[in-house]
Amino acid sequence: MSRMLHEIREIPLRARQCHERTEGLRLPRGVPYLGMGSSHFATLALKYAGCDLSPELASEYCSYVSRKLKSGVLVSQSGRSSETLWCRKLFSSYVALVNDTASPLARGARKVVPLLAGPERYSSTKTYVNTLVALYTGFGIDCSPAIEALEARQSAYEGWGRKVARRLALEAHSFYVVGSGPNIATAQQAALILSESIKRCVAGLPLAQYDHGPKETAAGSIVIFLGAESSARRTTETAEKVSAAGAQVIGLEERDVEEQLSPLTLIVPLCFLTAYLMERLGIVEPFSVGGKVTQASRTGR
């Protein structure tokens, strides 16, 4: 068993622990939520689930917006992401969501929310799900149905990932993961972990954005469509079009929890897909070009 698979299989337990420890948490409303990569994507899920927050890329916010505000929320699973650390000076005080409570980001925070995901060497899997758990809980959304689904359906999620990894035509010139609403975040997170793990360019796109142009690359491509009740008709129509044009189309739906909570569960089969594709391709180490980007810049900004 690969070590990445071991980390993914811990998700239900770690999510349950985070949910229990964050009970009663209330996060700030109407303020910027800054992060990079997986940390940023998690905040996008909450935005499209209808929550009152402003997800921002820490790098661009710091460089191009740079307004001094009373409060904000800084999200960094390592607590050491350079761009997120640069944003500390933009707030009189901030709340930190971190997996490492001894990190520089945690040390300067007014309030620290521990993610409790445990050590994570590979792509963000446990920490991503636990970031979602903390965010949902902090906005007063009960995510226990999704955690129960994680516990009950873990083997089914893994089976989907193993099966799809065997089927994918990896000679494809393009690889997309496409979602709508809160699962725009799922599509982008899946694309991130797939890209860094299997050394292929994978794009995560909103369904409408894919429909507005990239669908023209359909022939010889792979497209994973994340199903959602609110966009079911457009998803079906687009999938049929690109399949007829020569795309290998894979569908992934969540039938056990409502769409608002589905980012918590839909990412898990995609994590397993990533791990089994790594095995198929013989990739042992995911980070070979500069390492995993979790550390603060030594030179600063």
C-alpha positions as CSV (number, residue, x, y, z in Angstrom):
1,M,0.0,0.0,0.0
2,S,1.4,3.4,-0.9
3,R,1.9,6.0,1.8
4,M,-0.4,8.4,-0.1
5,L,-3.2,5.8,0.1
6,H,-2.6,5.5,3.8
7,E,-3.1,9.3,4.2
8,I,-6.3,9.2,2.1
9,R,-7.8,6.4,4.1
10,E,-7.4,8.5,7.3
11,I,-9.8,11.1,6.0
12,P,-13.0,9.9,7.7
13,L,-11.3,9.6,11.1
14,R,-9.6,12.9,10.8
15,A,-12.7,14.7,9.6
16,R,-14.7,13.3,12.5
17,Q,-12.1,14.5,15.0
18,C,-12.0,18.0,13.4
19,H,-15.8,18.2,13.5
20,E,-16.0,17.2,17.1
21,R,-13.3,19.7,18.1
22,T,-14.7,22.6,16.1
23,E,-18.2,22.3,17.5
24,G,-19.5,25.7,18.3
25,L,-16.9,27.5,16.3
26,R,-18.0,30.8,14.8
27,L,-15.9,32.3,12.0
28,P,-16.0,36.0,10.9
29,R,-18.5,36.9,8.3
30,G,-18.0,39.4,5.4
31,V,-14.2,39.5,5.6
32,P,-11.4,38.4,3.2
33,Y,-10.4,34.7,3.5
34,L,-6.9,34.5,2.2
35,G,-4.9,31.4,1.1
36,M,-3.1,29.6,-1.6
37,G,-3.7,26.4,-3.5
38,S,-5.9,24.0,-1.6
39,S,-6.5,26.5,1.2
40,H,-7.9,29.0,-1.3
41,F,-10.0,26.4,-3.0
42,A,-11.7,25.4,0.2
43,T,-12.9,28.9,0.8
44,L,-14.3,29.0,-2.7
45,A,-16.5,26.0,-1.9
46,L,-18.0,28.0,1.0
47,K,-18.6,31.1,-1.2
48,Y,-20.6,29.0,-3.7
49,A,-22.4,27.2,-0.9
50,G,-23.9,30.6,-0.1
51,C,-21.7,31.8,2.8
52,D,-20.8,35.4,3.5
53,L,-17.0,35.5,2.9
54,S,-14.6,36.9,0.3
55,P,-12.2,34.3,-0.9
56,E,-8.9,35.8,-2.2
57,L,-5.6,34.5,-3.4
58,A,-3.1,35.6,-0.8
59,S,-0.5,36.4,-3.4
60,E,-2.6,38.7,-5.5
61,Y,-4.4,40.3,-2.6
62,C,-1.1,41.2,-1.0
63,S,0.5,42.5,-4.2
64,Y,-2.5,44.2,-5.9
65,V,-5.1,45.0,-3.2
66,S,-3.1,45.5,-0.1
67,R,-5.8,47.3,2.0
68,K,-5.3,47.5,5.7
69,L,-8.4,46.0,7.4
70,K,-9.5,45.4,10.9
71,S,-9.8,41.6,10.5
72,G,-9.5,38.7,8.1
73,V,-9.0,35.0,8.0
74,L,-5.8,33.5,6.9
75,V,-5.8,29.8,5.8
76,S,-2.6,27.8,5.4
77,Q,-2.5,24.1,6.1
78,S,1.2,24.3,6.9
79,G,1.0,27.7,8.4
80,R,4.2,28.6,6.5
81,S,3.0,29.5,3.0
82,S,5.0,32.6,2.1
83,E,2.2,34.5,0.4
84,T,-0.2,34.0,3.2
85,L,2.4,35.1,5.8
86,W,2.9,38.3,3.8
87,C,-0.7,39.2,4.4
88,R,-0.5,39.2,8.2
89,K,0.5,42.9,8.1
90,L,-2.7,43.8,6.3
91,F,-5.0,43.1,9.3
92,S,-5.1,44.5,12.8
93,S,-5.9,41.0,13.9
94,Y,-6.6,37.7,12.1
95,V,-8.0,34.2,12.6
96,A,-5.7,31.4,11.4
97,L,-6.8,28.0,10.1
98,V,-3.7,25.8,10.3
99,N,-2.7,22.2,10.6
100,D,0.5,23.1,12.5
101,T,-0.4,25.2,15.6
102,A,3.4,25.9,16.2
103,S,3.7,27.6,12.8
104,P,4.5,31.2,12.2
105,L,1.0,31.9,11.0
106,A,-0.5,30.5,14.2
107,R,1.9,32.4,16.5
108,G,0.6,35.8,15.4
109,A,-3.1,35.0,15.3
110,R,-5.8,36.4,17.5
111,K,-7.5,33.0,17.3
112,V,-6.1,29.7,16.0
113,V,-8.4,27.0,14.5
114,P,-6.4,23.7,14.5
115,L,-7.3,21.4,11.5
116,L,-6.2,18.2,13.3
117,A,-5.4,16.4,10.0
118,G,-2.2,14.9,11.3
119,P,1.1,14.7,9.3
120,E,0.7,14.9,5.5
121,R,3.6,14.2,3.2
122,Y,1.8,14.0,-0.1
123,S,-0.7,16.2,-1.8
124,S,-3.4,18.0,0.3
125,T,-6.0,15.3,1.0
126,K,-6.7,15.1,4.8
127,T,-5.9,18.8,5.3
128,Y,-8.2,19.9,2.5
129,V,-11.2,18.0,3.8
130,N,-10.5,19.2,7.4
131,T,-10.3,22.8,6.1
132,L,-13.7,22.3,4.6
133,V,-15.0,20.8,7.9
134,A,-13.7,23.8,9.9
135,L,-15.2,26.3,7.4
136,Y,-18.6,24.7,7.2
137,T,-18.8,24.4,11.0
138,G,-17.6,28.0,11.5
139,F,-20.4,29.2,9.2
140,G,-23.0,27.3,11.1
141,I,-23.6,24.5,8.5
142,D,-24.0,21.0,10.0
143,C,-21.6,18.8,7.9
144,S,-22.3,15.7,9.9
145,P,-24.2,14.0,7.0
146,A,-21.2,14.4,4.8
147,I,-18.9,13.0,7.5
148,E,-21.2,10.0,8.0
149,A,-21.1,9.5,4.2
150,L,-17.3,9.5,4.3
151,E,-17.3,6.9,7.0
152,A,-19.9,4.7,5.2
153,R,-18.7,5.0,1.6
154,Q,-14.9,5.0,1.9
155,S,-14.5,1.7,0.2
156,A,-16.8,2.7,-2.6
157,Y,-14.8,5.9,-3.1
158,E,-11.6,3.9,-3.3
159,G,-13.1,1.4,-5.7
160,W,-14.2,4.2,-8.0
161,G,-10.7,5.7,-8.0
162,R,-9.0,2.3,-8.6
163,K,-11.4,1.5,-11.5
164,V,-11.1,4.8,-13.2
165,A,-7.3,4.9,-12.9
166,R,-7.2,1.6,-14.9
167,R,-9.5,3.0,-17.6
168,L,-8.0,6.4,-18.4
169,A,-6.3,6.8,-21.7
170,L,-3.2,8.6,-20.4
171,E,-2.0,9.4,-23.9
172,A,-4.7,12.1,-23.9
173,H,-3.4,15.6,-24.8
174,S,-5.8,17.4,-22.4
175,F,-7.2,16.4,-19.0
176,Y,-10.0,18.4,-17.4
177,V,-12.1,18.2,-14.2
178,V,-15.3,20.2,-14.5
179,G,-17.7,21.2,-11.8
180,S,-20.4,23.7,-10.8
181,G,-21.3,25.8,-7.8
182,P,-19.4,24.7,-4.7
183,N,-17.8,21.9,-6.7
184,I,-15.9,24.4,-8.7
185,A,-13.6,24.2,-5.7
186,T,-13.5,20.4,-6.0
187,A,-12.6,20.6,-9.7
188,Q,-9.7,23.0,-9.0
189,Q,-8.5,21.0,-6.0
190,A,-8.6,17.7,-8.0
191,A,-6.7,19.4,-10.8
192,L,-4.0,20.6,-8.4
193,I,-3.4,17.3,-6.8
194,L,-3.5,15.3,-10.1
195,S,-1.1,17.7,-11.8
196,E,1.5,17.7,-9.0
197,S,1.2,13.9,-8.5
198,I,1.0,12.4,-12.0
199,K,3.1,15.0,-13.8
200,R,0.4,15.8,-16.3
201,C,-1.3,19.2,-17.0
202,V,-4.8,18.9,-15.5
203,A,-7.2,21.9,-15.6
204,G,-10.0,22.4,-13.1
205,L,-12.8,24.5,-14.5
206,P,-16.4,25.6,-13.9
207,L,-18.8,23.8,-16.2
208,A,-19.8,27.1,-17.9
209,Q,-16.2,28.1,-18.5
210,Y,-15.4,24.8,-20.0
211,D,-18.5,25.1,-22.2
212,H,-17.4,28.6,-23.4
213,G,-14.2,27.4,-25.2
214,P,-12.1,24.5,-23.9
215,K,-14.7,22.0,-25.0
216,E,-13.2,22.6,-28.5
217,T,-10.2,20.5,-27.4
218,A,-12.5,17.5,-26.8
219,A,-11.0,15.1,-29.3
220,G,-8.4,13.0,-27.6
221,S,-9.0,14.6,-24.1
222,I,-10.2,13.3,-20.8
223,V,-13.0,15.1,-19.0
224,I,-14.3,14.2,-15.5
225,F,-17.7,15.8,-15.0
226,L,-18.8,16.4,-11.3
227,G,-22.5,15.9,-11.3
228,A,-24.8,18.4,-9.5
229,E,-28.6,18.6,-9.4
230,S,-28.6,22.3,-10.1
231,S,-26.7,22.0,-13.3
232,A,-27.7,18.4,-14.3
233,R,-29.1,19.3,-17.7
234,R,-26.1,21.4,-18.9
235,T,-23.7,18.8,-17.5
236,T,-25.4,16.0,-19.5
237,E,-25.7,18.0,-22.7
238,T,-22.0,19.1,-22.5
239,A,-20.8,15.6,-21.7
240,E,-22.7,14.1,-24.6
241,K,-21.3,16.7,-27.0
242,V,-17.7,16.2,-26.1
243,S,-18.0,12.5,-25.9
244,A,-19.4,12.5,-29.5
245,A,-16.4,14.7,-30.4
246,G,-13.9,12.1,-29.1
247,A,-13.4,12.9,-25.4
248,Q,-13.1,10.2,-22.8
249,V,-15.9,11.2,-20.4
250,I,-16.0,10.1,-16.8
251,G,-18.9,11.0,-14.5
252,L,-18.8,11.4,-10.8
253,E,-21.9,12.1,-8.7
254,E,-22.7,12.4,-5.0
255,R,-26.2,11.0,-4.2
256,D,-25.9,10.6,-0.5
257,V,-25.5,14.3,0.6
258,E,-27.0,17.5,-0.6
259,E,-25.1,19.6,-3.1
260,Q,-24.1,22.2,-0.5
261,L,-22.1,19.6,1.4
262,S,-20.9,17.5,-1.6
263,P,-17.4,19.2,-1.8
264,L,-16.6,17.3,1.5
265,T,-17.2,13.9,-0.2
266,L,-16.7,14.3,-3.9
267,I,-13.0,15.1,-3.5
268,V,-12.2,11.8,-1.9
269,P,-12.8,9.5,-5.0
270,L,-10.6,12.0,-6.9
271,C,-7.9,11.6,-4.2
272,F,-8.0,7.9,-4.6
273,L,-7.8,8.3,-8.4
274,T,-4.7,10.4,-8.0
275,A,-3.0,7.7,-5.8
276,Y,-3.8,4.9,-8.1
277,L,-2.7,6.8,-11.2
278,M,0.6,7.4,-9.4
279,E,0.9,3.6,-8.9
280,R,0.0,2.9,-12.5
281,L,2.7,5.4,-13.7
282,G,5.3,4.2,-11.3
283,I,5.6,7.6,-9.6
284,V,6.9,7.4,-6.0
285,E,7.6,11.0,-5.2
286,P,5.1,13.6,-6.2
287,F,7.2,16.7,-5.7
288,S,10.3,16.6,-7.9
289,V,10.5,20.2,-9.1
290,G,11.3,22.4,-6.2
291,G,9.4,20.4,-3.5
292,K,6.0,20.9,-1.9
293,V,5.3,24.7,-1.6
294,T,4.5,25.0,2.1
295,Q,7.5,26.9,3.5
296,A,7.9,30.6,4.0
297,S,10.4,32.3,1.6
298,R,13.8,32.7,3.2
299,T,14.3,36.1,1.5
300,G,10.8,37.4,2.2
301,R,9.0,39.8,0.0
